[in-house]
Amino acid sequence: MFYDDEKDISNELYRTMEKQLVNNQLENKYAFNKIAKSIDYLHLATKLFDKAGMHQEANEITNVIKDVYKKLNK
């Protein structure tokens, strides 16, 4: 990314640091990082089940992912 002046660089740095701090606070408070990794693994499992023709199992895991999403968004 190219910047016209130091003010642009400072503003971008400030926004990036602020976003990272908020993300870190959320991860620490709600363990989002662990939840995100778990959801990624579950999603991979659904793909494997689908490829193996185990569509019912894939649907069950998809429902688990949806339930977790609903609980996080309450």
Order of alpha helices (4+ residues) and beta strands (2+ residues): alpha-alpha-alpha
